Amino acid sequence: MSIFESIGTIFEGGLFARAAEPDRGEAQGAHDFAGACLNCGTERVGPYCHACGQSAHIHRSMGAFMHDLLHGALHWEGKTWHTLPLLAARPGELTRRYIAGERARFVSPMALFLFTVFLMFAVFQIAGIGTPTDFDPSDGTLVSNSEAPRQLEEQRAEIERRLAALPAGDPARAELETERKALETGQAIAEGPERIGQEITSIRTGSHFIDHGLEKWQKNPALMLYKLQANSYKFSWLLIPLSIPFVSLLFLWRRRFGAYDHAVFVTYSLCFMTLLFVLLTLLAQLGLSSGVVLLLGTTIPVWHIYRQLKGAYGLSRFSAVWRTVAITVFIFVIVSLFINLLLLLGAMG
């Protein structure tokens, strides 16, 4: 995916987010609202027609058109800046206030989730994270994987020839040995999908449906890896319904918290985690050490879950701590279920 395709993906996410949450409670500029509605002819009494809902302000300029594009696609509006600081610093308060009815002030959880997921996958593609992107769906092949092993083998053969021509004590041998090891590592990576297919070959379950899916992995593991990545992008929303039952288990004896409360909690939490992964990816690209990225990526999510639990549900420190530990364990189960669902969807496709 090129940088232009990635930018297009971000815009696509913004448009989906706007579809999930159209203009609600957003401030309007000062305009003359007198007169009849241009859509239905009803006499207006405010900034919107009370009969059909059309706005009184109608523009016909390219500047306004571009403003609408950025506003609608990227969701740039006042309530974004009300939402993001609370999501980062006081997630429990954000969750509680949204559930309590402050909807016009904040971006809805689902709209924010849609945009952040599109943003994350776009950034991942720009950073080169994921399965190979030079996939041609028309013939089900990966261009790079079809040529790379052969080219690497030719380069390694050339290095072997040069090593054989050098005397044992020649200083140039050390550099060539290093190049050979690097090529061997690259060859192992390039042959990764093929090796996965070979390992899956011996697995048989007795179920025709499952074995058919395993055969697909065997025949074209590169294609199946591509499908796995694409499905994780399309079906990331499944993480929400998968997570709600596990959060509900932690509040079975607290009847005042229902499934809706847990859905808002889960979705805002996923939004923060997605934005955190985007930030860490960008920091890694800018040169932040992998150790620091790993440390931040493991400690900040736990801290955030604790803060959100404590604030959203009004818990004591002890109650929030043990529930945070429980959710941390549940996350591994949820991710495992999600991956298995993606594998199932890939086998069915």
For each residue, the residues with C-beta under 8 A, 3 or more apart:
1: 5 6 9 122 125 126 133
2: 5 6
3: 6 7 126
4: 7 8
5: 1 2 8 9 125
6: 1 2 3 9 10 122 123 125 126
7: 3 4 10 11 122
8: 4 5 11 12
9: 1 5 6 12 13 118 121 122 125
10: 6 7 13 14 74 118 119 122
11: 7 8 14 15 73 74
12: 8 9 15 16 118
13: 9 10 16 17 114 115 116 117 118 119 122
14: 10 11 17 18 72 73 74 75 115 118
15: 11 12 18 19 72 73
16: 12 13 19 20 114 115 118
17: 13 14 20 21 75 107 111 112 114 115
18: 14 15 21 22 72 73 75 111
19: 15 16 22
20: 16 17 108 110 111 114
21: 17 18 24 107 108 110 111
22: 18 19
23: 26
24: 21 103 104
25: 79 103 104 105
26: 23 77 78 79 104
27: 78
28: 31 47 55 57
29: 57
30:
31: 28 47 56 57
32: 35 56
33: 44 45 46 47 56
34: 44
35: 32 43 44 56
36: 41 42 43 44
37: 40 41 42 43 44 49 51 52 54 56
38: 54 58
39: 49 52 54
40: 37 49 51 52 54
41: 36 37
42: 36 37 49 50 51 52
43: 35 36 37
44: 33 34 35 36 37 48 49 50 56
45: 33 50
46: 33 50 56
47: 28 31 33 55 56 57
48: 44 53 54 55 56
49: 37 39 40 42 44 52 53 54 56
50: 42 44 45 46
51: 37 40 42
52: 37 39 40 42 49
53: 48 49
54: 37 38 39 40 48 49
55: 28 47 48 58
56: 31 32 33 35 37 44 46 47 48 49
57: 28 29 31 47
58: 38 55
59: 64 65
60: 64
61: 64 65
62: 65 66
63: 66 67
64: 59 60 61 67 68
65: 59 61 62 68 69
66: 62 63 69 70
67: 63 64 70 71
68: 64 65 71 72
69: 65 66 72 73
70: 66 67 73 74 76
71: 67 68 74 75 76 77
72: 14 15 18 68 69 75
73: 11 14 15 18 69 70
74: 10 11 14 70 71
75: 14 17 18 71 72 80 107 111 115
76: 70 71 80
77: 26 71 80
78: 26 27 81 82
79: 25 26 82 83 104 105 106 107
80: 75 76 77 83 84 107
81: 78 84 85
82: 78 79 85 86 105 106
83: 79 80 86 87 94 106 107 112
84: 80 81 87 88
85: 81 82 88 89
86: 82 83 89 90 91 93 94 97 106
87: 83 84 91 94 112 268 271 272 275
88: 84 85 91 272
89: 85 86
90: 86 93 94 307 311
91: 86 87 88 94 95 268 269 272 304 307 308 311 312
92: 95 96 307 308 309 310 311 312 313
93: 86 90 96 97 311
94: 83 86 87 90 91 97 98 106 268
95: 91 92 98 99 264 265 268 308 311 312
96: 92 93 99 100 311 312 314
97: 86 93 94 100 102 105 106
98: 94 95 102 103 106 108 109 264 268
99: 95 96 260 261 264 312
100: 96 97
101:
102: 97 98 105 106
103: 24 25 98 106 108
104: 24 25 26 79
105: 25 79 82 97 102
106: 79 82 83 86 94 97 98 102 103
107: 17 21 75 79 80 83 111 112
108: 20 21 98 103 111 112
109: 98 112 113 263 264 267 268 271
110: 20 21 113 114 267
111: 17 18 20 21 75 107 108 114 115
112: 17 83 87 107 108 109 115 116 267 268 271
113: 109 110 116 117 237 240 267 270 271 274
114: 13 16 17 20 110 111 117 118
115: 13 14 16 17 75 111 112 118 119
116: 13 112 113 119 120 270 271 274 275 278
117: 13 113 114 120 121 233 236 237 274
118: 9 10 12 13 14 16 114 115 121 122
119: 10 13 115 116 122 123 274 275 278
120: 116 117 123 124 274 275 277 278
121: 9 117 118 124 125 233
122: 1 6 7 9 10 13 118 119 125 126
123: 6 119 120 126 127 278 281 282
124: 120 121 127 129 130 281
125: 1 5 6 9 121 122 128 129 130 133
126: 1 3 6 122 123
127: 123 124 281 282 284 285
128: 125
129: 124 125 281
130: 124 125 133 229
131: 135 222 225 226 228 229
132: 135 142 144 145 222 226
133: 1 125 130
134: 142 143 144
135: 131 132 141 142 143 222 223 226
136: 139 140 141 142 143
137: 140
138:
139: 136
140: 136 137 220 223
141: 135 136 145 146 220 222 223
142: 132 134 135 136 145 146 193 222 223 226
143: 134 135 136 146 147
144: 132 134 147 148 190
145: 132 141 142 148 149 190 193 194 222
146: 141 142 143
147: 143 144 150 151
148: 144 145 151 152 186 187 190
149: 145 152 153 187 190 191 194
150: 147 153 154
151: 147 148 154 155
152: 148 149 155 156 183 186 187 190
153: 149 150 156 157 187
154: 150 151 157 158
155: 151 152 158 159 183
156: 152 153 159 160 180 183 184 187
157: 153 154 160 161
158: 154 155 161 162
159: 155 156 162 163 176 179 180 183
160: 156 157 163 164 180
161: 157 158 164 165
162: 158 159 165 166 176
163: 159 160 166 173 176 177 180
164: 160 161
165: 161 162
166: 162 163 170 172 173 176
167: 170
168: 173
169:
170: 166 167 173
171: 174 175
172: 166 175 176
173: 163 166 168 170 176 177
174: 171 177 178
175: 171 172 178 179
176: 159 162 163 166 172 173 179 180
177: 163 173 174 180 181
178: 174 175 181 182
179: 159 175 176 182 183
180: 156 159 160 163 176 177 183 184
181: 177 178 184 185
182: 178 179 185 186
183: 152 155 156 159 179 180 186 187
184: 156 180 181 187 188
185: 181 182 188 189
186: 148 152 182 183 189 190
187: 148 149 152 153 156 183 184 190 191
188: 184 185 191 192
189: 185 186 192
190: 144 145 148 149 152 186 187
191: 149 187 188 194 195
192: 188 189 195 196
193: 142 145 196 197 221 222 225
194: 145 149 191 197 198 221 222
195: 191 192 198 199
196: 192 193 199 200 217 221 225
197: 193 194 200 201 217 218 219 220 221
198: 194 195 201 218
199: 195 196 202 203
200: 196 197 203 214 217 218 221
201: 197 198 218
202: 199
203: 199 200 214
204: 211 214
205: 210 211 214
206: 211
207: 210 211
208: 211 212
209: 212 213 347
210: 205 207 213 214 347
211: 204 205 206 207 208 214 215
212: 208 209 215 216 347
213: 209 210 216 217 343 344 346 347 348
214: 200 203 204 205 210 211 217 218 347
215: 211 212 218 219
216: 212 213 219 220 223 224 346 347
217: 196 197 200 213 214 220 221 224
218: 197 198 200 201 214 215 221
219: 197 215 216
220: 140 141 197 216 217 223 224
221: 193 194 196 197 200 217 218 224 225
222: 131 132 135 141 142 145 193 194 225 226
223: 135 140 141 142 216 220 226 227
224: 216 217 220 221 227 228 346
225: 131 193 196 221 222 228 229
226: 131 132 135 142 222 223 229 230
227: 223 224 230 231 345 346 349
228: 131 224 225 231 232 342 343 346
229: 130 131 225 226 232 233
230: 226 227 233 234
231: 227 228 234 235 342 345 346 349
232: 228 229 235 236 342
233: 117 121 229 230 236
234: 230 231
235: 231 232 238 341 342 345
236: 117 232 233 239
237: 113 117 240
238: 235 241 242 338 341
239: 236 242 243 266 270 334 338
240: 113 237 243 244 263 266 267 270
241: 238 244
242: 238 239 245 246 334 337 338
243: 239 240 246 247 266 270 330 334
244: 240 241 247 248 259 262 263 266
245: 242 248 249
246: 242 243 249 250 327 330 333 334
247: 243 244 250 251 262 265 266 327 330
248: 244 245 251 252 259 262
249: 245 246 252
250: 246 247 323 326 327
251: 247 248 254 257 262 313
252: 248 249
253:
254: 251 257 313
255:
256:
257: 251 254 261 262 313
258: 261 262
259: 244 248 262 263
260: 99 263 264
261: 99 257 258 264 265 312 313
262: 244 247 248 251 257 258 259 265 266
263: 109 240 244 259 260 266 267
264: 95 98 99 109 260 261 267 268
265: 95 247 261 262 268 269 308 309 312 313
266: 239 240 243 244 247 262 263 269 270
267: 109 110 112 113 240 263 264 270 271
268: 87 91 94 95 98 109 112 264 265 271 272 308
269: 91 265 266 272 273 304 305 308
270: 113 116 239 240 243 266 267 273 274
271: 87 109 112 113 116 267 268 274 275
272: 87 88 91 268 269 275 276 304 308
273: 269 270 276 277 301 304
274: 113 116 117 119 120 270 271 277 278
275: 87 116 119 120 271 272 278 279
276: 272 273 279 280 297 300 301 304
277: 120 273 274 280 281 297
278: 116 119 120 123 274 275 281 282
279: 275 276 282 283
280: 276 277 283 284 288 293 296 297
281: 123 124 127 129 277 278 284 285
282: 123 127 278 279 285 286
283: 279 280 286 288 293
284: 127 280 281 287 288 290 293
285: 127 281 282
286: 282 283
287: 284
288: 280 283 284 292 293
289: 292 293
290: 284 293 294
291: 294 295
292: 288 289 295 296
293: 280 283 284 288 289 290 296 297
294: 290 291 297 298
295: 291 292 298 299
296: 280 292 293 299 300
297: 276 277 280 293 294 300 301
298: 294 295 301 302
299: 295 296 302 303
300: 276 296 297 303 304
301: 273 276 297 298 304 305
302: 298 299 305 306 324 328
303: 299 300 306 307
304: 91 269 272 273 276 300 301 307 308
305: 269 301 302 308 309 324 327 328
306: 302 303 309 310 320 321 324
307: 90 91 92 303 304 310 311
308: 91 92 95 265 268 269 272 304 305 311 312
309: 92 265 305 306 312 313 315 320 323 324 327
310: 92 306 307 313 314 315 317 320
311: 90 91 92 93 95 96 307 308 314
312: 91 92 95 96 99 261 265 308 309
313: 92 251 254 257 261 265 309 310 320
314: 96 310 311
315: 309 310 319 320 323
316: 319 320
317: 310 320 321
318: 321 322
319: 315 316 322 323
320: 306 309 310 313 315 316 317 323 324
321: 306 317 318 324 325
322: 318 319 325 326
323: 250 309 315 319 320 326 327
324: 302 305 306 309 320 321 327 328
325: 321 322 328 329
326: 250 322 323 329 330
327: 246 247 250 305 309 323 324 330 331
328: 302 305 324 325 331 332
329: 325 326 332 333
330: 243 246 247 326 327 333 334
331: 327 328 334 335
332: 328 329 335 336
333: 246 329 330 336 337
334: 239 242 243 246 330 331 337 338
335: 331 332 338 339
336: 332 333 339 340
337: 242 333 334 340 341
338: 238 239 242 334 335 341 342
339: 335 336 342 343
340: 336 337 343 344
341: 235 238 337 338 344 345
342: 228 231 232 235 338 339 345 346
343: 213 228 339 340 346 347
344: 213 340 341 347 348
345: 227 231 235 341 342 348 349
346: 213 216 224 227 228 231 342 343 349
347: 209 210 212 213 214 216 343 344
348: 213 344 345
349: 227 231 345 346
